[in-house]
């Protein structure tokens, strides 16, 4: 059956989830308190870049299944299932900040109390939240409302750049709930998303909450493991690409998340690793492997910068660097915890100038970080004008097969620093470039 759903928060998770719920026939009201964002959403524009989202948003908005408002009361009273898709940013100690989640929970309690009695409501933590949050949300609502409701945990596992696909056809759905009525409602809601046979997994709320942190930390661990190994390969003269192929064919290991690079970023892995570390330390059971994951990742962009620094003998003053890629990964405009930002900070601190290009993330870069301290190129090759070197930081498809003779003619020094290992070493040598990547021998193409 179709449900009346409220999605509180139209950030990345809320907007994608709400749109995909509507796509499967549900009536969805998305709530946000940002007037500028709501103006965009009500006028046919989505505030994030996510492949495939725009046509789904337009179709469901036009057909009346998807609407946007700042009226929390209206949405709560009209809905059977209320998803909390609110930000949980990291605090200074690494713990997740629950102020937005708990404030909305308090508001929901007040709304339900003022309009009691109400039919049974399922309030769902969709945000990534610390272990025990469902209990805190329950207590916060119950402090104001003694009617029929329950709080469940339903963590998201969306990959930026593939979020629509992951939402409509998830590998699994995790439902953390103790109330059988809530389990039945959420299971029914998600049945259309798993028609191919992928599982709906029901468990207790705390296990669901930790499952999200465990999944992201494990994937981050694979990235940091390969980056740590890549650094060893550089010292010993090995090639991490060969190592990756050698271990990736083992069915126990698999091929995914084994690519060396400048480190992970984005809204999930950095925040979730820190939060899991904080939780484990508070429990006096330090997760030493996860701490190593964090340490390696923090070091990786610095090691990449050092390649540049050493190549120019420690003198970057007056040098100009072209940077291709600002988003933390391709197919998104998300620059949160982007390795490119760390690298650019070091370049600027060294007295260099930066000319950057990214297909989608330049507006966020300007607004959230660098302002006019760097130059934003209209096209990829415009960033090369007068540059001393090219730094590839994000592996957008349009960067994969460049015009090397053109690039060589534009750079004052024919040198490329590849933070994602997307270029062929022999080809770089044939074109006469000095070429530095991650975990592979350097190429000296000149002369």
Helices and strands as residue ranges (DSSP letters): E 4-8, H 12-23, E 27-31, H 35-42, H 53-62, E 66-69, H 72-78, E 81-84, H 99-114, E 121-125, H 133-142, E 149-153, H 163-168, E 172-176, H 180-190, G 191-194, E 199-203, H 205-236, H 240-248, H 269-282, H 288-311, E 320-324, H 339-349, E 353-357, H 362-365, I 366-370, E 375-376, G 381-384, E 389-392, G 397-399, H 404-410, E 415-418, H 425-430, E 434-436, E 443-444
